[in-house]
Amino acid sequence: MSYSSPSKTVGNVFDYVKRVFGDESGVQLTNADIVRWINDAQEEIADASNIVPATATMSVISGTATYSLTSITPKIDRVASLLLDGRRVGNIPIAQAEESISLADPEGLETGVPQFWYEWAGDITFWPKPNKNYTMTIRYFARPTPVTNSTSEVLSVPDDCFTDIVNYVLMRAYEMDENPEMVSLKQQEFNASVAERGQKDRLAQDMTYESNTAYTLS
């Protein structure tokens, strides 16, 4: 899928959905309803695939091993890679990290060039402790930023997700309208497209990333 900057707006969704639903005056279908469903759709799409790539940087201080990633915006969903001064550092599961450290450095005193990092509750910890200051670069996939009622606000997801957003919103609108046939149709269209995108994303990850380099923040 393309990761070009999103250009579709909340207003584009308003116009399309209201026209298809037949309520362009907004008597039955309010903007607040549509905004809530847009945000639900963005979250469901993001849960199925990596759609919002982002990069963040952070200073790493000599002798300090643990850093919180919870303040990074947009919020991290999954980390793709982490680099210190341009050198990639791999990650391992916390249980494996604790076992390795308990054997190699039980007192937690070792310093040097970090060999790996592990994550717990939004914090990442390097081992050994950094022996100098570094610039940490985090390449990650972000959670979609919720939209508001502003018609000019750009959606968080790529433009090729626009039809999925519309189908999800229409599904919820028809549900409110008690039209089960159209609910089923739009739900099938949404689910099929999201599943296909998720499958393509998984195949791309298998070809691109090592299996132990991605994690989900709590």
ChimeraX commands (.cxc) that place a marker at each C-alpha (Angstrom):
marker #1 position 0.00,0.00,0.00 radius 0.5
marker #1 position 1.06,3.59,-0.48 radius 0.5
marker #1 position 2.29,5.61,2.49 radius 0.5
marker #1 position 1.86,9.00,0.84 radius 0.5
marker #1 position 0.59,11.77,3.09 radius 0.5
marker #1 position -3.19,11.58,3.68 radius 0.5
marker #1 position -5.25,14.24,1.92 radius 0.5
marker #1 position -8.86,13.14,2.47 radius 0.5
marker #1 position -10.71,15.26,5.01 radius 0.5
marker #1 position -13.52,14.88,7.49 radius 0.5
marker #1 position -15.58,17.06,5.14 radius 0.5
marker #1 position -15.03,14.58,2.31 radius 0.5
marker #1 position -16.50,11.83,4.50 radius 0.5
marker #1 position -19.43,14.03,5.52 radius 0.5
marker #1 position -20.27,14.81,1.89 radius 0.5
marker #1 position -19.92,11.27,0.58 radius 0.5
marker #1 position -21.78,9.53,3.40 radius 0.5
marker #1 position -24.66,11.99,3.56 radius 0.5
marker #1 position -25.13,11.87,-0.22 radius 0.5
marker #1 position -25.17,8.05,-0.34 radius 0.5
marker #1 position -27.32,7.77,2.77 radius 0.5
marker #1 position -29.76,10.34,1.39 radius 0.5
marker #1 position -29.55,12.79,4.28 radius 0.5
marker #1 position -27.53,15.70,2.95 radius 0.5
marker #1 position -29.26,18.11,5.33 radius 0.5
marker #1 position -28.08,16.09,8.32 radius 0.5
marker #1 position -31.50,15.71,9.86 radius 0.5
marker #1 position -31.06,12.06,10.79 radius 0.5
marker #1 position -27.30,11.62,10.47 radius 0.5
marker #1 position -25.40,14.17,12.55 radius 0.5
marker #1 position -21.78,15.23,12.11 radius 0.5
marker #1 position -21.06,14.07,15.66 radius 0.5
marker #1 position -22.26,10.57,14.74 radius 0.5
marker #1 position -20.03,10.49,11.65 radius 0.5
marker #1 position -16.96,11.77,13.52 radius 0.5
marker #1 position -17.36,9.10,16.19 radius 0.5
marker #1 position -17.64,6.39,13.52 radius 0.5
marker #1 position -14.67,7.76,11.56 radius 0.5
marker #1 position -12.53,7.38,14.66 radius 0.5
marker #1 position -13.84,3.87,15.28 radius 0.5
marker #1 position -13.06,2.95,11.67 radius 0.5
marker #1 position -9.53,4.35,11.83 radius 0.5
marker #1 position -8.85,2.30,14.97 radius 0.5
marker #1 position -10.20,-0.92,13.44 radius 0.5
marker #1 position -8.13,-0.44,10.30 radius 0.5
marker #1 position -5.01,0.26,12.37 radius 0.5
marker #1 position -5.61,-2.87,14.47 radius 0.5
marker #1 position -5.54,-4.95,11.28 radius 0.5
marker #1 position -2.49,-3.42,9.57 radius 0.5
marker #1 position 0.34,-0.93,9.89 radius 0.5
marker #1 position -1.03,2.13,8.14 radius 0.5
marker #1 position 0.50,5.18,9.86 radius 0.5
marker #1 position 4.32,5.13,9.64 radius 0.5
marker #1 position 6.17,7.68,11.78 radius 0.5
marker #1 position 9.65,8.53,13.07 radius 0.5
marker #1 position 10.70,10.02,16.39 radius 0.5
marker #1 position 14.03,10.89,17.98 radius 0.5
marker #1 position 15.08,10.97,21.61 radius 0.5
marker #1 position 18.29,11.65,23.50 radius 0.5
marker #1 position 19.94,8.70,25.24 radius 0.5
marker #1 position 22.12,9.65,28.21 radius 0.5
marker #1 position 25.29,7.86,29.20 radius 0.5
marker #1 position 24.63,5.52,32.14 radius 0.5
marker #1 position 20.82,5.66,31.83 radius 0.5
marker #1 position 19.31,2.43,30.55 radius 0.5
marker #1 position 15.51,2.97,30.64 radius 0.5
marker #1 position 13.39,5.43,28.60 radius 0.5
marker #1 position 9.65,6.00,28.38 radius 0.5
marker #1 position 8.08,6.08,24.92 radius 0.5
marker #1 position 4.57,6.95,26.14 radius 0.5
marker #1 position 4.98,10.70,25.54 radius 0.5
marker #1 position 5.84,10.30,21.85 radius 0.5
marker #1 position 3.20,11.63,19.47 radius 0.5
marker #1 position 1.51,10.33,17.49 radius 0.5
marker #1 position 1.28,7.44,19.91 radius 0.5
marker #1 position 3.29,4.32,19.17 radius 0.5
marker #1 position 1.46,1.17,18.19 radius 0.5
marker #1 position 4.34,-1.02,16.98 radius 0.5
marker #1 position 8.05,-0.30,16.67 radius 0.5
marker #1 position 9.63,-1.31,13.37 radius 0.5
marker #1 position 13.24,-0.49,14.21 radius 0.5
marker #1 position 15.35,1.39,16.74 radius 0.5
marker #1 position 18.75,2.95,16.04 radius 0.5
marker #1 position 21.41,4.59,18.19 radius 0.5
marker #1 position 23.47,7.08,16.17 radius 0.5
marker #1 position 22.33,5.26,13.06 radius 0.5
marker #1 position 23.24,1.77,14.30 radius 0.5
marker #1 position 20.33,-0.61,14.58 radius 0.5
marker #1 position 19.83,-2.26,17.97 radius 0.5
marker #1 position 17.70,-5.39,18.11 radius 0.5
marker #1 position 15.07,-6.18,20.72 radius 0.5
marker #1 position 14.31,-9.40,22.57 radius 0.5
marker #1 position 11.36,-10.51,24.75 radius 0.5
marker #1 position 11.54,-9.35,28.36 radius 0.5
marker #1 position 11.77,-12.88,29.78 radius 0.5
marker #1 position 14.73,-13.66,27.55 radius 0.5
marker #1 position 16.33,-10.30,28.41 radius 0.5
marker #1 position 15.98,-10.82,32.16 radius 0.5
marker #1 position 17.42,-14.32,31.96 radius 0.5
marker #1 position 20.39,-13.16,29.86 radius 0.5
marker #1 position 21.11,-10.18,32.12 radius 0.5
marker #1 position 20.85,-12.28,35.29 radius 0.5
marker #1 position 23.58,-14.52,33.94 radius 0.5
marker #1 position 25.86,-11.94,32.31 radius 0.5
marker #1 position 25.36,-8.92,34.56 radius 0.5
marker #1 position 23.51,-9.87,37.77 radius 0.5
marker #1 position 24.46,-6.63,39.54 radius 0.5
marker #1 position 23.34,-4.47,36.60 radius 0.5
marker #1 position 26.65,-2.64,36.46 radius 0.5
marker #1 position 27.74,-3.38,32.90 radius 0.5
marker #1 position 28.18,-0.40,30.56 radius 0.5
marker #1 position 29.08,-0.34,26.90 radius 0.5
marker #1 position 27.54,-0.16,23.44 radius 0.5
marker #1 position 23.94,-1.41,23.87 radius 0.5
marker #1 position 23.51,-4.89,22.39 radius 0.5
marker #1 position 19.74,-5.19,22.72 radius 0.5
marker #1 position 16.66,-3.57,24.21 radius 0.5
marker #1 position 13.45,-4.89,25.74 radius 0.5
marker #1 position 10.09,-3.32,26.53 radius 0.5
marker #1 position 7.69,-3.28,29.46 radius 0.5
marker #1 position 4.65,-1.02,29.98 radius 0.5
marker #1 position 5.79,1.57,27.46 radius 0.5
marker #1 position 9.38,1.76,28.74 radius 0.5
marker #1 position 12.37,0.43,26.83 radius 0.5
marker #1 position 15.58,-0.67,28.53 radius 0.5
marker #1 position 18.99,-1.09,26.92 radius 0.5
marker #1 position 21.62,-3.60,27.90 radius 0.5
marker #1 position 24.32,-2.92,28.70 radius 0.5
marker #1 position 23.80,0.61,29.99 radius 0.5
marker #1 position 24.87,3.13,27.34 radius 0.5
marker #1 position 28.51,4.11,27.75 radius 0.5
marker #1 position 28.01,7.50,26.08 radius 0.5
marker #1 position 25.29,9.85,24.84 radius 0.5
marker #1 position 23.39,8.76,21.73 radius 0.5
marker #1 position 20.61,9.98,19.50 radius 0.5
marker #1 position 17.89,7.35,19.41 radius 0.5
marker #1 position 15.83,7.12,16.23 radius 0.5
marker #1 position 12.57,5.18,16.46 radius 0.5
marker #1 position 10.80,4.11,13.29 radius 0.5
marker #1 position 7.32,2.99,14.19 radius 0.5
marker #1 position 3.71,2.60,13.22 radius 0.5
marker #1 position 1.42,5.01,15.04 radius 0.5
marker #1 position -2.11,4.89,16.36 radius 0.5
marker #1 position -4.43,7.07,14.28 radius 0.5
marker #1 position -5.02,10.54,15.68 radius 0.5
marker #1 position -8.74,11.05,16.44 radius 0.5
marker #1 position -10.46,13.61,14.23 radius 0.5
marker #1 position -12.86,16.31,15.35 radius 0.5
marker #1 position -15.86,18.02,13.82 radius 0.5
marker #1 position -13.69,20.29,11.64 radius 0.5
marker #1 position -14.53,19.66,7.98 radius 0.5
marker #1 position -11.02,20.68,6.87 radius 0.5
marker #1 position -9.26,18.24,9.23 radius 0.5
marker #1 position -7.28,15.58,7.37 radius 0.5
marker #1 position -7.81,11.93,8.26 radius 0.5
marker #1 position -4.93,10.05,9.90 radius 0.5
marker #1 position -5.07,7.10,7.52 radius 0.5
marker #1 position -3.81,6.97,3.90 radius 0.5
marker #1 position -6.15,7.90,1.08 radius 0.5
marker #1 position -6.51,4.28,-0.04 radius 0.5
marker #1 position -8.37,3.68,3.24 radius 0.5
marker #1 position -11.00,6.29,2.40 radius 0.5
marker #1 position -13.47,3.77,0.96 radius 0.5
marker #1 position -13.07,1.63,4.07 radius 0.5
marker #1 position -13.82,4.64,6.28 radius 0.5
marker #1 position -16.91,5.45,4.25 radius 0.5
marker #1 position -18.15,1.86,4.25 radius 0.5
marker #1 position -17.73,1.62,8.02 radius 0.5
marker #1 position -19.59,4.88,8.61 radius 0.5
marker #1 position -22.38,3.83,6.25 radius 0.5
marker #1 position -22.61,0.47,8.02 radius 0.5
marker #1 position -23.18,2.23,11.32 radius 0.5
marker #1 position -25.61,4.69,9.72 radius 0.5
marker #1 position -27.70,1.87,8.22 radius 0.5
marker #1 position -27.59,0.12,11.58 radius 0.5
marker #1 position -29.08,3.23,13.16 radius 0.5
marker #1 position -31.64,3.30,10.32 radius 0.5
marker #1 position -32.55,-0.34,11.02 radius 0.5
marker #1 position -31.63,-1.48,7.51 radius 0.5
marker #1 position -30.06,-4.92,8.09 radius 0.5
marker #1 position -29.54,-5.69,4.39 radius 0.5
marker #1 position -27.37,-2.61,3.84 radius 0.5
marker #1 position -25.62,-3.13,7.20 radius 0.5
marker #1 position -24.59,-6.61,6.08 radius 0.5
marker #1 position -23.42,-5.38,2.67 radius 0.5
marker #1 position -21.25,-2.55,4.02 radius 0.5
marker #1 position -19.88,-4.74,6.80 radius 0.5
marker #1 position -18.81,-7.37,4.27 radius 0.5
marker #1 position -17.16,-4.74,2.06 radius 0.5
marker #1 position -15.33,-3.20,5.02 radius 0.5
marker #1 position -14.19,-6.51,6.51 radius 0.5
marker #1 position -12.99,-7.89,3.18 radius 0.5
marker #1 position -10.93,-4.81,2.37 radius 0.5
marker #1 position -9.40,-4.56,5.85 radius 0.5
marker #1 position -8.55,-8.28,5.84 radius 0.5
marker #1 position -6.86,-7.98,2.45 radius 0.5
marker #1 position -4.83,-4.98,3.59 radius 0.5
marker #1 position -3.80,-6.79,6.75 radius 0.5
marker #1 position -2.67,-9.81,4.74 radius 0.5
marker #1 position -0.57,-7.64,2.43 radius 0.5
marker #1 position 0.93,-5.92,5.45 radius 0.5
marker #1 position 1.87,-9.22,7.09 radius 0.5
marker #1 position 3.53,-10.41,3.88 radius 0.5
marker #1 position 5.47,-7.15,3.62 radius 0.5
marker #1 position 6.65,-7.44,7.23 radius 0.5
marker #1 position 7.80,-11.02,6.69 radius 0.5
marker #1 position 9.95,-9.82,3.81 radius 0.5
marker #1 position 11.21,-6.66,5.52 radius 0.5
marker #1 position 11.55,-7.06,9.28 radius 0.5
marker #1 position 13.16,-9.62,11.49 radius 0.5
marker #1 position 10.56,-11.39,13.57 radius 0.5
marker #1 position 11.92,-10.06,16.87 radius 0.5
marker #1 position 12.00,-6.37,16.01 radius 0.5
marker #1 position 8.36,-5.43,16.47 radius 0.5
marker #1 position 6.39,-5.13,19.67 radius 0.5
marker #1 position 3.13,-3.66,20.85 radius 0.5
marker #1 position 3.14,-1.07,23.62 radius 0.5
marker #1 position 0.89,-1.80,26.53 radius 0.5
marker link #1:1,2 radius 0.2
marker link #1:2,3 radius 0.2
marker link #1:3,4 radius 0.2
marker link #1:4,5 radius 0.2
marker link #1:5,6 radius 0.2
marker link #1:6,7 radius 0.2
marker link #1:7,8 radius 0.2
marker link #1:8,9 radius 0.2
marker link #1:9,10 radius 0.2
marker link #1:10,11 radius 0.2
marker link #1:11,12 radius 0.2
marker link #1:12,13 radius 0.2
marker link #1:13,14 radius 0.2
marker link #1:14,15 radius 0.2
marker link #1:15,16 radius 0.2
marker link #1:16,17 radius 0.2
marker link #1:17,18 radius 0.2
marker link #1:18,19 radius 0.2
marker link #1:19,20 radius 0.2
marker link #1:20,21 radius 0.2
marker link #1:21,22 radius 0.2
marker link #1:22,23 radius 0.2
marker link #1:23,24 radius 0.2
marker link #1:24,25 radius 0.2
marker link #1:25,26 radius 0.2
marker link #1:26,27 radius 0.2
marker link #1:27,28 radius 0.2
marker link #1:28,29 radius 0.2
marker link #1:29,30 radius 0.2
marker link #1:30,31 radius 0.2
marker link #1:31,32 radius 0.2
marker link #1:32,33 radius 0.2
marker link #1:33,34 radius 0.2
marker link #1:34,35 radius 0.2
marker link #1:35,36 radius 0.2
marker link #1:36,37 radius 0.2
marker link #1:37,38 radius 0.2
marker link #1:38,39 radius 0.2
marker link #1:39,40 radius 0.2
marker link #1:40,41 radius 0.2
marker link #1:41,42 radius 0.2
marker link #1:42,43 radius 0.2
marker link #1:43,44 radius 0.2
marker link #1:44,45 radius 0.2
marker link #1:45,46 radius 0.2
marker link #1:46,47 radius 0.2
marker link #1:47,48 radius 0.2
marker link #1:48,49 radius 0.2
marker link #1:49,50 radius 0.2
marker link #1:50,51 radius 0.2
marker link #1:51,52 radius 0.2
marker link #1:52,53 radius 0.2
marker link #1:53,54 radius 0.2
marker link #1:54,55 radius 0.2
marker link #1:55,56 radius 0.2
marker link #1:56,57 radius 0.2
marker link #1:57,58 radius 0.2
marker link #1:58,59 radius 0.2
marker link #1:59,60 radius 0.2
marker link #1:60,61 radius 0.2
marker link #1:61,62 radius 0.2
marker link #1:62,63 radius 0.2
marker link #1:63,64 radius 0.2
marker link #1:64,65 radius 0.2
marker link #1:65,66 radius 0.2
marker link #1:66,67 radius 0.2
marker link #1:67,68 radius 0.2
marker link #1:68,69 radius 0.2
marker link #1:69,70 radius 0.2
marker link #1:70,71 radius 0.2
marker link #1:71,72 radius 0.2
marker link #1:72,73 radius 0.2
marker link #1:73,74 radius 0.2
marker link #1:74,75 radius 0.2
marker link #1:75,76 radius 0.2
marker link #1:76,77 radius 0.2
marker link #1:77,78 radius 0.2
marker link #1:78,79 radius 0.2
marker link #1:79,80 radius 0.2
marker link #1:80,81 radius 0.2
marker link #1:81,82 radius 0.2
marker link #1:82,83 radius 0.2
marker link #1:83,84 radius 0.2
marker link #1:84,85 radius 0.2
marker link #1:85,86 radius 0.2
marker link #1:86,87 radius 0.2
marker link #1:87,88 radius 0.2
marker link #1:88,89 radius 0.2
marker link #1:89,90 radius 0.2
marker link #1:90,91 radius 0.2
marker link #1:91,92 radius 0.2
marker link #1:92,93 radius 0.2
marker link #1:93,94 radius 0.2
marker link #1:94,95 radius 0.2
marker link #1:95,96 radius 0.2
marker link #1:96,97 radius 0.2
marker link #1:97,98 radius 0.2
marker link #1:98,99 radius 0.2
marker link #1:99,100 radius 0.2
marker link #1:100,101 radius 0.2
marker link #1:101,102 radius 0.2
marker link #1:102,103 radius 0.2
marker link #1:103,104 radius 0.2
marker link #1:104,105 radius 0.2
marker link #1:105,106 radius 0.2
marker link #1:106,107 radius 0.2
marker link #1:107,108 radius 0.2
marker link #1:108,109 radius 0.2
marker link #1:109,110 radius 0.2
marker link #1:110,111 radius 0.2
marker link #1:111,112 radius 0.2
marker link #1:112,113 radius 0.2
marker link #1:113,114 radius 0.2
marker link #1:114,115 radius 0.2
marker link #1:115,116 radius 0.2
marker link #1:116,117 radius 0.2
marker link #1:117,118 radius 0.2
marker link #1:118,119 radius 0.2
marker link #1:119,120 radius 0.2
marker link #1:120,121 radius 0.2
marker link #1:121,122 radius 0.2
marker link #1:122,123 radius 0.2
marker link #1:123,124 radius 0.2
marker link #1:124,125 radius 0.2
marker link #1:125,126 radius 0.2
marker link #1:126,127 radius 0.2
marker link #1:127,128 radius 0.2
marker link #1:128,129 radius 0.2
marker link #1:129,130 radius 0.2
marker link #1:130,131 radius 0.2
marker link #1:131,132 radius 0.2
marker link #1:132,133 radius 0.2
marker link #1:133,134 radius 0.2
marker link #1:134,135 radius 0.2
marker link #1:135,136 radius 0.2
marker link #1:136,137 radius 0.2
marker link #1:137,138 radius 0.2
marker link #1:138,139 radius 0.2
marker link #1:139,140 radius 0.2
marker link #1:140,141 radius 0.2
marker link #1:141,142 radius 0.2
marker link #1:142,143 radius 0.2
marker link #1:143,144 radius 0.2
marker link #1:144,145 radius 0.2
marker link #1:145,146 radius 0.2
marker link #1:146,147 radius 0.2
marker link #1:147,148 radius 0.2
marker link #1:148,149 radius 0.2
marker link #1:149,150 radius 0.2
marker link #1:150,151 radius 0.2
marker link #1:151,152 radius 0.2
marker link #1:152,153 radius 0.2
marker link #1:153,154 radius 0.2
marker link #1:154,155 radius 0.2
marker link #1:155,156 radius 0.2
marker link #1:156,157 radius 0.2
marker link #1:157,158 radius 0.2
marker link #1:158,159 radius 0.2
marker link #1:159,160 radius 0.2
marker link #1:160,161 radius 0.2
marker link #1:161,162 radius 0.2
marker link #1:162,163 radius 0.2
marker link #1:163,164 radius 0.2
marker link #1:164,165 radius 0.2
marker link #1:165,166 radius 0.2
marker link #1:166,167 radius 0.2
marker link #1:167,168 radius 0.2
marker link #1:168,169 radius 0.2
marker link #1:169,170 radius 0.2
marker link #1:170,171 radius 0.2
marker link #1:171,172 radius 0.2
marker link #1:172,173 radius 0.2
marker link #1:173,174 radius 0.2
marker link #1:174,175 radius 0.2
marker link #1:175,176 radius 0.2
marker link #1:176,177 radius 0.2
marker link #1:177,178 radius 0.2
marker link #1:178,179 radius 0.2
marker link #1:179,180 radius 0.2
marker link #1:180,181 radius 0.2
marker link #1:181,182 radius 0.2
marker link #1:182,183 radius 0.2
marker link #1:183,184 radius 0.2
marker link #1:184,185 radius 0.2
marker link #1:185,186 radius 0.2
marker link #1:186,187 radius 0.2
marker link #1:187,188 radius 0.2
marker link #1:188,189 radius 0.2
marker link #1:189,190 radius 0.2
marker link #1:190,191 radius 0.2
marker link #1:191,192 radius 0.2
marker link #1:192,193 radius 0.2
marker link #1:193,194 radius 0.2
marker link #1:194,195 radius 0.2
marker link #1:195,196 radius 0.2
marker link #1:196,197 radius 0.2
marker link #1:197,198 radius 0.2
marker link #1:198,199 radius 0.2
marker link #1:199,200 radius 0.2
marker link #1:200,201 radius 0.2
marker link #1:201,202 radius 0.2
marker link #1:202,203 radius 0.2
marker link #1:203,204 radius 0.2
marker link #1:204,205 radius 0.2
marker link #1:205,206 radius 0.2
marker link #1:206,207 radius 0.2
marker link #1:207,208 radius 0.2
marker link #1:208,209 radius 0.2
marker link #1:209,210 radius 0.2
marker link #1:210,211 radius 0.2
marker link #1:211,212 radius 0.2
marker link #1:212,213 radius 0.2
marker link #1:213,214 radius 0.2
marker link #1:214,215 radius 0.2
marker link #1:215,216 radius 0.2
marker link #1:216,217 radius 0.2
marker link #1:217,218 radius 0.2
view
